[in-house]
Amino acid sequence: MNSQNLPNTLYLSLDGIMEPLGRSQVLKYLEKLSKNYHINLLTFEKDADLQNSDLLKEVLDQCNKHNICWHKVRYRSGLRGFGQLFNIFYLLVMPVFIMTRKKVSLVHIRSYMPGIVIPILSAFFKFKLIFDIRGFWADEKHDRLNWSKTSSKYKFFKYLENYLFKRANYVVTLTKESKEIISKKFFKPESLIAVIPTCVDIIEFQSSDNFAQSLKKKTLITIGYLGSVDTAYDFKKFMFLLKQIREHTNPTTNLNLKIFTKKDPKYISELLAENHVYGVDLDIRFVTRDRLPGEIAKFDVLAFCLKENFSIKASMPTKIAEVLACGKPIICNAFNKDIEKLIDNNSIGLIYNFVDIFSKTDYKKLISLLENEDTKKQCEDIAKTFFSLNDGARKYDKMYSQLVN
Protein backbone atom coordinates (compact mmCIF):
# COMPACT_ATOMS: atom_id res chain seq x y z
CA MET A 1 0.00 0.00 0.00
CA ASN A 2 1.26 3.50 -0.83
CA SER A 3 2.44 5.21 2.36
CA GLN A 4 0.14 8.15 1.63
CA ASN A 5 -2.86 5.82 1.71
CA LEU A 6 -2.01 4.19 5.02
CA PRO A 7 -4.57 4.66 7.85
CA ASN A 8 -3.64 7.46 10.27
CA THR A 9 -3.18 6.48 13.91
CA LEU A 10 -2.23 8.58 16.94
CA TYR A 11 -0.08 7.23 19.76
CA LEU A 12 0.04 9.25 23.02
CA SER A 13 2.73 8.68 25.67
CA LEU A 14 4.11 10.68 28.57
CA ASP A 15 7.17 8.43 28.39
CA GLY A 16 9.72 9.92 26.03
CA ILE A 17 11.15 7.80 23.24
CA MET A 18 14.57 9.31 23.94
CA GLU A 19 14.51 7.44 27.25
CA PRO A 20 15.58 3.74 27.24
CA LEU A 21 12.09 2.58 28.28
CA GLY A 22 10.44 4.60 25.53
CA ARG A 23 12.88 3.33 22.93
CA SER A 24 12.32 -0.32 23.83
CA GLN A 25 8.63 -0.31 24.79
CA VAL A 26 7.20 2.32 22.42
CA LEU A 27 9.40 3.12 19.43
CA LYS A 28 10.47 -0.44 18.60
CA TYR A 29 6.83 -1.54 18.38
CA LEU A 30 5.83 1.47 16.30
CA GLU A 31 8.67 0.90 13.85
CA LYS A 32 7.14 -2.48 13.01
CA LEU A 33 3.56 -1.15 12.92
CA SER A 34 4.58 1.70 10.62
CA LYS A 35 4.71 -0.73 7.69
CA ASN A 36 0.92 -0.83 7.66
CA TYR A 37 -0.11 2.41 9.40
CA HIS A 38 0.90 6.05 9.32
CA ILE A 39 1.93 6.65 12.93
CA ASN A 40 1.51 10.08 14.52
CA LEU A 41 3.43 9.95 17.80
CA LEU A 42 3.15 12.47 20.64
CA THR A 43 5.66 12.09 23.48
CA PHE A 44 6.97 14.18 26.37
CA GLU A 45 10.77 14.35 26.43
CA LYS A 46 13.08 15.35 29.28
CA ASP A 47 15.31 18.42 28.98
CA ALA A 48 18.53 16.45 29.34
CA ASP A 49 17.56 14.22 26.41
CA LEU A 50 16.48 17.10 24.18
CA GLN A 51 19.81 18.82 24.81
CA ASN A 52 21.66 15.70 23.65
CA SER A 53 21.99 16.62 19.97
CA ASP A 54 23.46 13.25 18.92
CA LEU A 55 20.66 11.32 20.59
CA LEU A 56 18.03 13.67 19.19
CA LYS A 57 19.36 13.22 15.66
CA GLU A 58 19.46 9.45 16.10
CA VAL A 59 15.83 9.26 17.22
CA LEU A 60 14.69 11.71 14.51
CA ASP A 61 16.45 9.60 11.89
CA GLN A 62 14.73 6.47 13.22
CA CYS A 63 11.32 8.12 13.04
CA ASN A 64 11.94 9.53 9.55
CA LYS A 65 13.21 6.15 8.33
CA HIS A 66 9.94 4.52 9.40
CA ASN A 67 7.72 7.44 8.34
CA ILE A 68 6.69 8.09 11.95
CA CYS A 69 5.47 11.66 12.42
CA TRP A 70 6.96 12.51 15.81
CA HIS A 71 5.54 15.42 17.84
CA LYS A 72 7.81 16.00 20.83
CA VAL A 73 6.93 18.19 23.80
CA ARG A 74 9.31 19.15 26.60
CA TYR A 75 8.30 17.39 29.81
CA ARG A 76 8.08 19.90 32.64
CA SER A 77 8.57 19.13 36.31
CA GLY A 78 8.94 21.26 39.41
CA LEU A 79 7.78 24.88 39.22
CA ARG A 80 5.82 24.22 42.41
CA GLY A 81 3.40 21.95 40.60
CA PHE A 82 2.88 24.24 37.61
CA GLY A 83 5.09 21.98 35.49
CA GLN A 84 2.42 19.29 35.49
CA LEU A 85 -0.18 21.88 34.51
CA PHE A 86 1.91 22.70 31.43
CA ASN A 87 2.15 18.99 30.62
CA ILE A 88 -1.61 18.59 30.90
CA PHE A 89 -2.19 21.71 28.77
CA TYR A 90 -0.09 20.29 25.90
CA LEU A 91 -1.63 16.87 26.43
CA LEU A 92 -5.04 18.45 25.80
CA VAL A 93 -4.08 20.81 22.99
CA MET A 94 -1.63 18.82 20.85
CA PRO A 95 -3.90 15.81 20.09
CA VAL A 96 -6.69 18.21 19.03
CA PHE A 97 -4.20 19.99 16.74
CA ILE A 98 -3.03 16.70 15.19
CA MET A 99 -6.51 15.26 14.71
CA THR A 100 -7.79 18.50 13.19
CA ARG A 101 -5.10 18.27 10.50
CA LYS A 102 -5.27 14.53 9.90
CA LYS A 103 -8.05 11.98 9.65
CA VAL A 104 -7.07 9.77 12.58
CA SER A 105 -9.11 6.57 12.84
CA LEU A 106 -7.35 5.03 15.86
CA VAL A 107 -5.94 6.52 19.07
CA HIS A 108 -3.57 4.41 21.17
CA ILE A 109 -2.83 5.71 24.69
CA ARG A 110 -0.02 4.44 26.89
CA SER A 111 -1.13 4.39 30.54
CA TYR A 112 -3.67 6.63 32.27
CA MET A 113 -2.42 10.22 31.95
CA PRO A 114 -2.98 10.51 28.17
CA GLY A 115 -6.53 9.31 28.84
CA ILE A 116 -7.34 12.79 30.19
CA VAL A 117 -7.81 14.03 26.62
CA ILE A 118 -10.01 11.15 25.42
CA PRO A 119 -13.38 12.60 26.58
CA ILE A 120 -12.56 15.85 24.72
CA LEU A 121 -11.42 14.08 21.56
CA SER A 122 -14.48 11.82 21.66
CA ALA A 123 -16.75 14.88 21.69
CA PHE A 124 -15.30 16.24 18.43
CA PHE A 125 -13.81 13.30 16.53
CA LYS A 126 -14.81 9.77 15.63
CA PHE A 127 -12.09 7.20 16.38
CA LYS A 128 -11.40 3.78 17.89
CA LEU A 129 -9.41 3.57 21.13
CA ILE A 130 -6.74 1.22 22.50
CA PHE A 131 -6.16 1.67 26.22
CA ASP A 132 -2.67 0.26 26.94
CA ILE A 133 -2.82 0.31 30.73
CA ARG A 134 0.80 -0.67 31.60
CA GLY A 135 -0.47 -1.37 35.13
CA PHE A 136 -3.20 -0.20 37.52
CA TRP A 137 -1.74 3.32 37.62
CA ALA A 138 -3.86 4.97 40.33
CA ASP A 139 -3.41 1.99 42.62
CA GLU A 140 0.33 2.00 41.93
CA LYS A 141 0.39 5.57 43.24
CA HIS A 142 -1.45 4.40 46.35
CA ASP A 143 0.74 1.33 46.88
CA ARG A 144 4.10 2.95 46.07
CA LEU A 145 3.70 6.68 46.77
CA ASN A 146 1.06 6.56 49.52
CA TRP A 147 -1.70 8.34 47.64
CA SER A 148 -4.72 8.30 49.93
CA LYS A 149 -7.75 6.52 48.49
CA THR A 150 -9.86 9.39 49.82
CA SER A 151 -7.79 12.03 47.99
CA SER A 152 -9.29 13.89 45.05
CA LYS A 153 -6.47 12.89 42.69
CA TYR A 154 -6.91 9.18 43.43
CA LYS A 155 -10.68 9.41 43.00
CA PHE A 156 -10.27 11.37 39.74
CA PHE A 157 -8.00 8.76 38.17
CA LYS A 158 -10.21 5.89 39.36
CA TYR A 159 -13.14 7.64 37.68
CA LEU A 160 -11.03 8.12 34.55
CA GLU A 161 -9.98 4.46 34.70
CA ASN A 162 -13.61 3.34 34.73
CA TYR A 163 -14.42 5.64 31.79
CA LEU A 164 -11.44 4.44 29.73
CA PHE A 165 -12.19 0.75 30.28
CA LYS A 166 -15.74 1.35 29.02
CA ARG A 167 -14.68 3.61 26.13
CA ALA A 168 -11.81 1.43 24.87
CA ASN A 169 -12.36 -0.84 21.90
CA TYR A 170 -9.38 -2.85 23.09
CA VAL A 171 -7.53 -2.96 26.41
CA VAL A 172 -3.91 -4.09 26.57
CA THR A 173 -2.46 -5.33 29.85
CA LEU A 174 0.78 -6.99 30.92
CA THR A 175 -0.50 -10.06 32.80
CA LYS A 176 -3.20 -12.71 32.59
CA GLU A 177 -4.07 -12.10 36.24
CA SER A 178 -4.87 -8.45 35.53
CA LYS A 179 -6.91 -9.48 32.49
CA GLU A 180 -9.16 -11.53 34.78
CA ILE A 181 -9.49 -8.59 37.18
CA ILE A 182 -10.40 -6.15 34.39
CA SER A 183 -12.95 -8.55 32.93
CA LYS A 184 -14.67 -9.18 36.27
CA LYS A 185 -14.41 -5.74 37.86
CA PHE A 186 -15.12 -3.60 34.80
CA PHE A 187 -17.33 -6.05 32.87
CA LYS A 188 -15.02 -5.95 29.87
CA PRO A 189 -15.32 -8.99 27.57
CA GLU A 190 -12.12 -11.05 27.67
CA SER A 191 -12.10 -11.05 23.86
CA LEU A 192 -11.43 -7.29 24.00
CA ILE A 193 -8.50 -7.60 26.43
CA ALA A 194 -5.08 -8.52 25.07
CA VAL A 195 -2.15 -9.63 27.23
CA ILE A 196 1.14 -8.30 25.86
CA PRO A 197 3.93 -8.34 28.49
CA THR A 198 6.93 -6.04 28.34
CA CYS A 199 8.78 -7.60 25.43
CA VAL A 200 12.43 -7.70 24.41
CA ASP A 201 14.30 -7.44 21.14
CA ILE A 202 15.87 -10.90 21.00
CA ILE A 203 18.53 -9.68 18.57
CA GLU A 204 19.60 -6.87 20.92
CA PHE A 205 19.64 -9.05 24.05
CA GLN A 206 21.41 -12.34 23.44
CA SER A 207 23.09 -14.86 25.69
CA SER A 208 26.82 -15.46 25.92
CA ASP A 209 28.61 -18.79 25.64
CA ASN A 210 30.40 -18.70 29.01
CA PHE A 211 27.39 -19.71 31.10
CA ALA A 212 28.28 -21.16 34.52
CA GLN A 213 31.92 -21.86 33.64
CA SER A 214 33.13 -20.34 36.90
CA LEU A 215 30.43 -22.11 38.88
CA LYS A 216 31.69 -25.52 37.84
CA LYS A 217 34.67 -24.82 40.08
CA LYS A 218 32.40 -23.27 42.75
CA THR A 219 34.75 -20.32 43.12
CA LEU A 220 32.50 -17.47 42.04
CA ILE A 221 28.81 -16.52 42.18
CA THR A 222 27.72 -13.26 40.60
CA ILE A 223 24.30 -11.92 41.60
CA GLY A 224 22.85 -9.13 39.49
CA TYR A 225 20.39 -6.39 40.41
CA LEU A 226 18.86 -3.97 37.91
CA GLY A 227 17.02 -0.68 38.39
CA SER A 228 15.14 0.89 41.26
CA VAL A 229 15.84 0.10 44.92
CA ASP A 230 12.64 1.74 46.22
CA THR A 231 8.97 2.48 45.33
CA ALA A 232 7.84 -0.88 43.88
CA TYR A 233 10.88 -2.79 45.16
CA ASP A 234 11.82 -4.04 48.63
CA PHE A 235 15.60 -3.71 48.64
CA LYS A 236 15.82 -4.64 52.33
CA LYS A 237 14.42 -8.09 51.57
CA PHE A 238 16.86 -8.44 48.69
CA MET A 239 19.69 -7.75 51.16
CA PHE A 240 18.24 -10.43 53.45
CA LEU A 241 18.66 -12.92 50.58
CA LEU A 242 22.27 -11.83 50.06
CA LYS A 243 23.11 -12.53 53.70
CA GLN A 244 21.47 -15.96 53.45
CA ILE A 245 23.46 -16.92 50.36
CA ARG A 246 26.69 -15.59 51.88
CA GLU A 247 26.21 -17.89 54.87
CA HIS A 248 25.92 -20.93 52.60
CA THR A 249 29.00 -20.22 50.49
CA ASN A 250 32.32 -21.64 51.65
CA PRO A 251 35.28 -19.34 52.43
CA THR A 252 36.87 -20.03 49.03
CA THR A 253 33.79 -18.91 47.12
CA ASN A 254 33.67 -15.30 46.01
CA LEU A 255 30.26 -13.66 46.03
CA ASN A 256 30.00 -10.80 43.57
CA LEU A 257 27.17 -8.29 43.57
CA LYS A 258 26.55 -6.13 40.50
CA ILE A 259 23.95 -3.42 41.03
CA PHE A 260 23.14 -1.29 38.00
CA THR A 261 20.98 1.63 39.07
CA LYS A 262 20.67 5.42 38.83
CA LYS A 263 20.89 5.66 42.62
CA ASP A 264 24.06 7.08 44.17
CA PRO A 265 26.55 4.18 44.70
CA LYS A 266 27.49 5.63 48.08
CA TYR A 267 23.84 5.43 49.18
CA ILE A 268 23.63 1.77 48.11
CA SER A 269 26.91 0.91 49.86
CA GLU A 270 25.67 2.50 53.07
CA LEU A 271 22.42 0.51 52.86
CA LEU A 272 24.37 -2.73 52.49
CA ALA A 273 26.59 -1.85 55.47
CA GLU A 274 23.63 -0.85 57.65
CA ASN A 275 22.01 -4.22 56.92
CA HIS A 276 25.24 -6.12 57.70
CA VAL A 277 25.86 -7.40 54.17
CA TYR A 278 29.58 -8.22 54.26
CA GLY A 279 31.99 -10.46 52.37
CA VAL A 280 30.64 -9.36 49.00
CA ASP A 281 32.59 -7.82 46.11
CA LEU A 282 30.59 -4.78 45.00
CA ASP A 283 30.12 -3.23 41.57
CA ILE A 284 27.55 -0.41 41.82
CA ARG A 285 27.02 1.96 38.88
CA PHE A 286 24.70 3.17 36.16
CA VAL A 287 24.88 1.34 32.83
CA THR A 288 23.57 2.75 29.55
CA ARG A 289 21.14 0.57 27.67
CA ASP A 290 23.52 -0.20 24.81
CA ARG A 291 25.95 -1.77 27.29
CA LEU A 292 23.32 -3.62 29.31
CA PRO A 293 23.34 -6.96 27.38
CA GLY A 294 27.10 -7.25 27.85
CA GLU A 295 26.81 -6.53 31.57
CA ILE A 296 23.94 -9.00 32.06
CA ALA A 297 26.19 -11.63 30.43
CA LYS A 298 28.42 -11.35 33.53
CA PHE A 299 25.55 -12.28 35.88
CA ASP A 300 24.97 -15.81 37.07
CA VAL A 301 21.49 -14.91 38.30
CA LEU A 302 19.25 -11.85 38.64
CA ALA A 303 17.51 -11.33 41.99
CA PHE A 304 14.88 -8.84 43.15
CA CYS A 305 11.86 -8.58 45.44
CA LEU A 306 8.73 -6.64 44.50
CA LYS A 307 6.34 -5.37 47.17
CA GLU A 308 3.19 -7.48 47.09
CA ASN A 309 -0.05 -5.52 46.78
CA PHE A 310 -3.03 -5.11 44.46
CA SER A 311 -1.36 -3.04 41.74
CA ILE A 312 1.55 -5.45 41.29
CA LYS A 313 -0.87 -8.00 39.85
CA ALA A 314 -0.72 -6.01 36.61
CA SER A 315 3.08 -5.63 36.47
CA MET A 316 5.77 -7.47 34.52
CA PRO A 317 9.11 -5.62 34.78
CA THR A 318 11.09 -5.22 31.55
CA LYS A 319 14.21 -6.66 33.21
CA ILE A 320 12.61 -10.13 33.30
CA ALA A 321 12.44 -10.40 29.51
CA GLU A 322 15.90 -8.87 29.03
CA VAL A 323 17.66 -11.17 31.51
CA LEU A 324 15.95 -14.33 30.25
CA ALA A 325 16.85 -13.41 26.66
CA CYS A 326 20.48 -13.27 27.81
CA GLY A 327 20.15 -16.83 29.13
CA LYS A 328 20.20 -15.93 32.82
CA PRO A 329 17.83 -17.32 35.51
CA ILE A 330 15.92 -15.27 38.09
CA ILE A 331 15.25 -15.35 41.83
CA CYS A 332 12.15 -13.34 42.78
CA ASN A 333 9.01 -13.51 44.87
CA ALA A 334 5.58 -14.59 43.61
CA PHE A 335 4.46 -10.99 43.13
CA ASN A 336 1.67 -12.14 40.82
CA LYS A 337 0.25 -15.38 39.43
CA ASP A 338 1.89 -14.91 36.04
CA ILE A 339 5.48 -14.84 37.29
CA GLU A 340 4.81 -17.62 39.80
CA LYS A 341 3.46 -19.90 37.07
CA LEU A 342 6.21 -18.96 34.63
CA ILE A 343 9.03 -19.85 37.03
CA ASP A 344 7.38 -22.83 38.71
CA ASN A 345 6.56 -24.47 35.36
CA ASN A 346 9.96 -23.87 33.79
CA SER A 347 13.57 -24.29 34.90
CA ILE A 348 14.38 -20.58 34.69
CA GLY A 349 14.79 -19.60 38.32
CA LEU A 350 13.49 -19.85 41.86
CA ILE A 351 10.43 -18.41 43.59
CA TYR A 352 11.43 -17.26 47.08
CA ASN A 353 9.38 -15.25 49.59
CA PHE A 354 12.38 -13.27 50.96
CA VAL A 355 11.11 -13.84 54.51
CA ASP A 356 11.86 -17.46 55.41
CA ILE A 357 15.40 -18.73 55.84
CA PHE A 358 17.05 -19.59 52.52
CA SER A 359 17.79 -23.18 53.50
CA LYS A 360 20.60 -25.51 52.46
CA THR A 361 18.12 -27.24 50.19
CA ASP A 362 17.24 -23.91 48.55
CA TYR A 363 20.93 -23.13 48.10
CA LYS A 364 21.59 -26.53 46.51
CA LYS A 365 18.69 -25.92 44.12
CA LEU A 366 20.20 -22.58 43.18
CA ILE A 367 23.67 -24.05 42.54
CA SER A 368 22.17 -26.93 40.58
CA LEU A 369 20.23 -24.46 38.44
CA LEU A 370 23.31 -22.34 37.79
CA GLU A 371 25.57 -25.29 36.98
CA ASN A 372 23.08 -26.91 34.61
CA GLU A 373 23.98 -25.81 31.08
CA ASP A 374 20.39 -26.53 29.97
CA THR A 375 19.28 -23.55 32.08
CA LYS A 376 20.73 -21.13 29.54
CA LYS A 377 18.73 -22.54 26.63
CA GLN A 378 15.59 -22.83 28.74
CA CYS A 379 15.79 -19.14 29.64
CA GLU A 380 16.33 -18.19 26.00
CA ASP A 381 13.40 -20.33 24.87
CA ILE A 382 11.05 -18.82 27.45
CA ALA A 383 12.10 -15.31 26.37
CA LYS A 384 11.35 -16.17 22.73
CA THR A 385 8.03 -17.84 23.60
CA PHE A 386 6.59 -15.30 26.04
CA PHE A 387 8.50 -12.03 25.58
CA SER A 388 9.39 -11.70 21.90
CA LEU A 389 9.15 -8.16 20.49
CA ASN A 390 8.07 -9.58 17.13
CA ASP A 391 5.20 -11.52 18.72
CA GLY A 392 4.13 -8.45 20.69
CA ALA A 393 4.14 -6.32 17.53
CA ARG A 394 2.06 -8.94 15.71
CA LYS A 395 -0.57 -8.79 18.47
CA TYR A 396 -0.72 -5.00 18.20
CA ASP A 397 -0.92 -5.24 14.41
CA LYS A 398 -3.88 -7.62 14.68
CA MET A 399 -5.72 -5.17 16.95
CA TYR A 400 -4.92 -2.21 14.70
CA SER A 401 -6.14 -4.01 11.59
CA GLN A 402 -9.45 -4.95 13.24
CA LEU A 403 -10.08 -1.39 14.41
CA VAL A 404 -9.10 0.65 11.36
CA ASN A 405 -10.83 -1.57 8.76
C-alpha positions in Angstrom: 0.0 0.0 0.0 1.3 3.5 -0.8 2.4 5.2 2.4 0.1 8.2 1.6 -2.9 5.8 1.7 -2.0 4.2 5.0 -4.6 4.7 7.8 -3.6 7.5 10.3 -3.2 6.5 13.9 -2.2 8.6 16.9 -0.1 7.2 19.8 0.0 9.2 23.0 2.7 8.7 25.7 4.1 10.7 28.6 7.2 8.4 28.4 9.7 9.9 26.0 11.1 7.8 23.2 14.6 9.3 23.9 14.5 7.4 27.3 15.6 3.7 27.2 12.1 2.6 28.3 10.4 4.6 25.5 12.9 3.3 22.9 12.3 -0.3 23.8 8.6 -0.3 24.8 7.2 2.3 22.4 9.4 3.1 19.4 10.5 -0.4 18.6 6.8 -1.5 18.4 5.8 1.5 16.3 8.7 0.9 13.8 7.1 -2.5 13.0 3.6 -1.1 12.9 4.6 1.7 10.6 4.7 -0.7 7.7 0.9 -0.8 7.7 -0.1 2.4 9.4 0.9 6.1 9.3 1.9 6.7 12.9 1.5 10.1 14.5 3.4 10.0 17.8 3.1 12.5 20.6 5.7 12.1 23.5 7.0 14.2 26.4 10.8 14.4 26.4 13.1 15.3 29.3 15.3 18.4 29.0 18.5 16.5 29.3 17.6 14.2 26.4 16.5 17.1 24.2 19.8 18.8 24.8 21.7 15.7 23.6 22.0 16.6 20.0 23.5 13.3 18.9 20.7 11.3 20.6 18.0 13.7 19.2 19.4 13.2 15.7 19.5 9.5 16.1 15.8 9.3 17.2 14.7 11.7 14.5 16.4 9.6 11.9 14.7 6.5 13.2 11.3 8.1 13.0 11.9 9.5 9.5 13.2 6.1 8.3 9.9 4.5 9.4 7.7 7.4 8.3 6.7 8.1 11.9 5.5 11.7 12.4 7.0 12.5 15.8 5.5 15.4 17.8 7.8 16.0 20.8 6.9 18.2 23.8 9.3 19.1 26.6 8.3 17.4 29.8 8.1 19.9 32.6 8.6 19.1 36.3 8.9 21.3 39.4 7.8 24.9 39.2 5.8 24.2 42.4 3.4 22.0 40.6 2.9 24.2 37.6 5.1 22.0 35.5 2.4 19.3 35.5 -0.2 21.9 34.5 1.9 22.7 31.4 2.1 19.0 30.6 -1.6 18.6 30.9 -2.2 21.7 28.8 -0.1 20.3 25.9 -1.6 16.9 26.4 -5.0 18.4 25.8 -4.1 20.8 23.0 -1.6 18.8 20.9 -3.9 15.8 20.1 -6.7 18.2 19.0 -4.2 20.0 16.7 -3.0 16.7 15.2 -6.5 15.3 14.7 -7.8 18.5 13.2 -5.1 18.3 10.5 -5.3 14.5 9.9 -8.1 12.0 9.7 -7.1 9.8 12.6 -9.1 6.6 12.8 -7.3 5.0 15.9 -5.9 6.5 19.1 -3.6 4.4 21.2 -2.8 5.7 24.7 0.0 4.4 26.9 -1.1 4.4 30.5 -3.7 6.6 32.3 -2.4 10.2 32.0 -3.0 10.5 28.2 -6.5 9.3 28.8 -7.3 12.8 30.2 -7.8 14.0 26.6 -10.0 11.1 25.4 -13.4 12.6 26.6 -12.6 15.9 24.7 -11.4 14.1 21.6 -14.5 11.8 21.7 -16.8 14.9 21.7 -15.3 16.2 18.4 -13.8 13.3 16.5 -14.8 9.8 15.6 -12.1 7.2 16.4 -11.4 3.8 17.9 -9.4 3.6 21.1 -6.7 1.2 22.5 -6.2 1.7 26.2 -2.7 0.3 26.9 -2.8 0.3 30.7 0.8 -0.7 31.6 -0.5 -1.4 35.1 -3.2 -0.2 37.5 -1.7 3.3 37.6 -3.9 5.0 40.3 -3.4 2.0 42.6 0.3 2.0 41.9 0.4 5.6 43.2 -1.4 4.4 46.4 0.7 1.3 46.9 4.1 2.9 46.1 3.7 6.7 46.8 1.1 6.6 49.5 -1.7 8.3 47.6 -4.7 8.3 49.9 -7.8 6.5 48.5 -9.9 9.4 49.8 -7.8 12.0 48.0 -9.3 13.9 45.1 -6.5 12.9 42.7 -6.9 9.2 43.4 -10.7 9.4 43.0 -10.3 11.4 39.7 -8.0 8.8 38.2 -10.2 5.9 39.4 -13.1 7.6 37.7 -11.0 8.1 34.6 -10.0 4.5 34.7 -13.6 3.3 34.7 -14.4 5.6 31.8 -11.4 4.4 29.7 -12.2 0.8 30.3 -15.7 1.3 29.0 -14.7 3.6 26.1 -11.8 1.4 24.9 -12.4 -0.8 21.9 -9.4 -2.9 23.1 -7.5 -3.0 26.4 -3.9 -4.1 26.6 -2.5 -5.3 29.9 0.8 -7.0 30.9 -0.5 -10.1 32.8 -3.2 -12.7 32.6 -4.1 -12.1 36.2 -4.9 -8.4 35.5 -6.9 -9.5 32.5 -9.2 -11.5 34.8 -9.5 -8.6 37.2 -10.4 -6.1 34.4 -12.9 -8.5 32.9 -14.7 -9.2 36.3 -14.4 -5.7 37.9 -15.1 -3.6 34.8 -17.3 -6.0 32.9 -15.0 -6.0 29.9 -15.3 -9.0 27.6 -12.1 -11.0 27.7 -12.1 -11.1 23.9 -11.4 -7.3 24.0 -8.5 -7.6 26.4 -5.1 -8.5 25.1 -2.2 -9.6 27.2 1.1 -8.3 25.9 3.9 -8.3 28.5 6.9 -6.0 28.3 8.8 -7.6 25.4 12.4 -7.7 24.4 14.3 -7.4 21.1 15.9 -10.9 21.0 18.5 -9.7 18.6 19.6 -6.9 20.9 19.6 -9.0 24.1 21.4 -12.3 23.4 23.1 -14.9 25.7 26.8 -15.5 25.9 28.6 -18.8 25.6 30.4 -18.7 29.0 27.4 -19.7 31.1 28.3 -21.2 34.5 31.9 -21.9 33.6 33.1 -20.3 36.9 30.4 -22.1 38.9 31.7 -25.5 37.8 34.7 -24.8 40.1 32.4 -23.3 42.8 34.8 -20.3 43.1 32.5 -17.5 42.0 28.8 -16.5 42.2 27.7 -13.3 40.6 24.3 -11.9 41.6 22.8 -9.1 39.5 20.4 -6.4 40.4 18.9 -4.0 37.9 17.0 -0.7 38.4 15.1 0.9 41.3 15.8 0.1 44.9 12.6 1.7 46.2 9.0 2.5 45.3 7.8 -0.9 43.9 10.9 -2.8 45.2 11.8 -4.0 48.6 15.6 -3.7 48.6 15.8 -4.6 52.3 14.4 -8.1 51.6 16.9 -8.4 48.7 19.7 -7.8 51.2 18.2 -10.4 53.4 18.7 -12.9 50.6 22.3 -11.8 50.1 23.1 -12.5 53.7 21.5 -16.0 53.4 23.5 -16.9 50.4 26.7 -15.6 51.9 26.2 -17.9 54.9 25.9 -20.9 52.6 29.0 -20.2 50.5 32.3 -21.6 51.6 35.3 -19.3 52.4 36.9 -20.0 49.0 33.8 -18.9 47.1 33.7 -15.3 46.0 30.3 -13.7 46.0 30.0 -10.8 43.6 27.2 -8.3 43.6 26.5 -6.1 40.5 23.9 -3.4 41.0 23.1 -1.3 38.0 21.0 1.6 39.1 20.7 5.4 38.8 20.9 5.7 42.6 24.1 7.1 44.2 26.5 4.2 44.7 27.5 5.6 48.1 23.8 5.4 49.2 23.6 1.8 48.1 26.9 0.9 49.9 25.7 2.5 53.1 22.4 0.5 52.9 24.4 -2.7 52.5 26.6 -1.9 55.5 23.6 -0.8 57.6 22.0 -4.2 56.9 25.2 -6.1 57.7 25.9 -7.4 54.2 29.6 -8.2 54.3 32.0 -10.5 52.4 30.6 -9.4 49.0 32.6 -7.8 46.1 30.6 -4.8 45.0 30.1 -3.2 41.6 27.6 -0.4 41.8 27.0 2.0 38.9 24.7 3.2 36.2 24.9 1.3 32.8 23.6 2.7 29.6 21.1 0.6 27.7 23.5 -0.2 24.8 25.9 -1.8 27.3 23.3 -3.6 29.3 23.3 -7.0 27.4 27.1 -7.2 27.8 26.8 -6.5 31.6 23.9 -9.0 32.1 26.2 -11.6 30.4 28.4 -11.3 33.5 25.6 -12.3 35.9 25.0 -15.8 37.1 21.5 -14.9 38.3 19.3 -11.8 38.6 17.5 -11.3 42.0 14.9 -8.8 43.2 11.9 -8.6 45.4 8.7 -6.6 44.5 6.3 -5.4 47.2 3.2 -7.5 47.1 -0.1 -5.5 46.8 -3.0 -5.1 44.5 -1.4 -3.0 41.7 1.6 -5.4 41.3 -0.9 -8.0 39.8 -0.7 -6.0 36.6 3.1 -5.6 36.5 5.8 -7.5 34.5 9.1 -5.6 34.8 11.1 -5.2 31.5 14.2 -6.7 33.2 12.6 -10.1 33.3 12.4 -10.4 29.5 15.9 -8.9 29.0 17.7 -11.2 31.5 16.0 -14.3 30.3 16.8 -13.4 26.7 20.5 -13.3 27.8 20.1 -16.8 29.1 20.2 -15.9 32.8 17.8 -17.3 35.5 15.9 -15.3 38.1 15.2 -15.4 41.8 12.2 -13.3 42.8 9.0 -13.5 44.9 5.6 -14.6 43.6 4.5 -11.0 43.1 1.7 -12.1 40.8 0.3 -15.4 39.4 1.9 -14.9 36.0 5.5 -14.8 37.3 4.8 -17.6 39.8 3.5 -19.9 37.1 6.2 -19.0 34.6 9.0 -19.8 37.0 7.4 -22.8 38.7 6.6 -24.5 35.4 10.0 -23.9 33.8 13.6 -24.3 34.9 14.4 -20.6 34.7 14.8 -19.6 38.3 13.5 -19.8 41.9 10.4 -18.4 43.6 11.4 -17.3 47.1 9.4 -15.2 49.6 12.4 -13.3 51.0 11.1 -13.8 54.5 11.9 -17.5 55.4 15.4 -18.7 55.8 17.0 -19.6 52.5 17.8 -23.2 53.5 20.6 -25.5 52.5 18.1 -27.2 50.2 17.2 -23.9 48.6 20.9 -23.1 48.1 21.6 -26.5 46.5 18.7 -25.9 44.1 20.2 -22.6 43.2 23.7 -24.0 42.5 22.2 -26.9 40.6 20.2 -24.5 38.4 23.3 -22.3 37.8 25.6 -25.3 37.0 23.1 -26.9 34.6 24.0 -25.8 31.1 20.4 -26.5 30.0 19.3 -23.6 32.1 20.7 -21.1 29.5 18.7 -22.5 26.6 15.6 -22.8 28.7 15.8 -19.1 29.6 16.3 -18.2 26.0 13.4 -20.3 24.9 11.0 -18.8 27.4 12.1 -15.3 26.4 11.4 -16.2 22.7 8.0 -17.8 23.6 6.6 -15.3 26.0 8.5 -12.0 25.6 9.4 -11.7 21.9 9.2 -8.2 20.5 8.1 -9.6 17.1 5.2 -11.5 18.7 4.1 -8.4 20.7 4.1 -6.3 17.5 2.1 -8.9 15.7 -0.6 -8.8 18.5 -0.7 -5.0 18.2 -0.9 -5.2 14.4 -3.9 -7.6 14.7 -5.7 -5.2 17.0 -4.9 -2.2 14.7 -6.1 -4.0 11.6 -9.4 -5.0 13.2 -10.1 -1.4 14.4 -9.1 0.7 11.4 -10.8 -1.6 8.8 
